[in-house]
C-alpha cells in the first residue's frame, strides 16, 4: 500500500472507533466489571436463609392459607425445617448462587393444593412484609417478586386463575 492509502485507512479506522465510542481503557474496564448477581446483592446464603426462614414462619401458621384443607394437610405432613431447606436452596439457585435445588418442580409440588388467587395474594403479601422487615432494597425486592411471579401459573390452580 502507498503511504497515502495507509494514512487514509488509519483515518477511517480512527473515525470509526470514535463514532462507535471505542475507548480501549474503558472497554477493558467494562469487561472486568459486571453487575453482581442478585444472590450477591442479597448478601449470599446466610441472609437468604434468614429471610426464607422468617417467610415460612409467617406462611406456615397463616390462618387464611390453612383454611384450605389441602394446604393445612400439607403443613401437617411436611416438616417446616425440610421446607425451609428446599426453599432456601431454590432461592439461592434462582438468584445466581451456588446452590442446586433438588426438589420437585413447582407445578408438581403444588398441583394437589388447589391454591386460589386469594391464597397466592396472601402469600405474596406475607413475602413483601418479610422483605420489608429485613430492609431488602427496592431493586432486589422487585427482582425477587418478579421471580415469585414467574411461578404463579405453576402454583395457582388452573381453574382458579
N, C-alpha and C positions, 0 to 999 in steps of 0.2 A: 504494500500500500504506500501511497505517497504521503508525504508529511502533511499536506493539506487535508487529505482524506482522513488521516489519523486524528487531526485536530477536530474535524467535523464529527467523527464518531465519538470522541471524548466529550464534545459539547452536547451532542444529542443524548449520550448516556447521563451526563450530569443534569441536563434539563429534565429527563425522565425521572431521575431519582428525586429531584426537587419537587416535581409535580406529584409524584407518588408519596412524598413525605419520607423518603428513605433517610434515616439517620442511623449510621451503624451503631453508635453507643446506645441510643435509645432502643433499637431493635434487640440488641443483646440483653439490655435490662428488662425489656418486656418479656423475653423468652424465659428469663430467670424468675420473674415474678408472676405467679398465677394466684387466682383467688383461692384462699383456703377453703377446704370442704366445709359443708355445714357441720359435719362431725367435729372438726377442729374449732370452728367458730362457737360451737356449743360448749367447748371445753373438754371434749373427749368422753370416755366411757363413764367415769365417776359421776359427773353432773347428769349425764343422760340417765344413768341407773337411778339416781335420786329422784329425778322428775318422773320417770316411769313408775317407780315405787309409790310416790305420792299420788300420781294419777290413778293407779289401780286401787290404792287405799280409799280414794274418793268414789270410784266406779263400782267396786265390788259390793259395798253395802247400800248403794243408792236405791231408795225405795221405789222410785219411778221405774227404773230399769228392772228391778226384781219383781215388779208386778207382772212382768211377762213370765209365765210359768217355765218356759224353756230356758230363759236366761237364769232364773232362780235355780233350776235343777242343775245347770252347768256350773253355777257358782259353788254348789254343794259337792259336785263331782270333781272339779279341777282345783287343786290347791293353789292358793294365791301366789306362794313363792315360785311355783312352777310357771305360772302365767307371767310373773314379773321377769323371770329368766328369759322366756321366749320373746316377750315384747321388747325387752332391753336389747337382745341380740338383733331383733328385727330393726329397731330404730337405729342402732349402731350401724348396721349394714346399709340401710337405705339413705343414711346421711353421709355416706362415704367413709365410714370407719372400717376397721379390720375384722369385725365380727362376721360370722357366717350364720345366718338364720337357718335352722334345721327343721323347723316345724312345717305344718301343713299350710297350704295356700289359704288365703282369706275366704274365698268362696266356699271351699270345702269345710273350713273351720266354723263358719257362721251360718251355713245353709239351714240347718235344723233349728236355729234360734228364732226364726221369723221376726227379725228386728224391723221395727217400723221406722218411718222417717222421724217421728217424735222422739223415739228412743235414740236414734242416731244424733239428733239435735241436742239431746240431753248430754250424751257422751261428749260431743264437741264443746258444749258449754263448760262441762267439768274440766276438759282438757285445757281450754283457754284460761280457766281460773287457776289451774296449777302452773301454767306458763307464766301468768301474771305474778303469782306468789313468788316464783323464782326469778322474777325480773328478766325473763328471756327477752332480748331486744326485739323490736318491731319487725325487722327484716327476717330474722330467724324464725319468729313466730309465724309470719306469713308463709315462709317456706315449709315449715312443719305442717301448717294447716293445709297447704296445697298437697303435701304427701298424703295426709289423712284423707283429704277429699278424693284423691285418686283411687282410694279403696272403697268408696261408698257403694258403687254398683255391685261389688262383690260381697258386701256385708248386709246392706238393707235388702229385705225380702223383695223379690221382683214384683209381686202383686201389690206391695206396699209403696213402691217408688212413686 
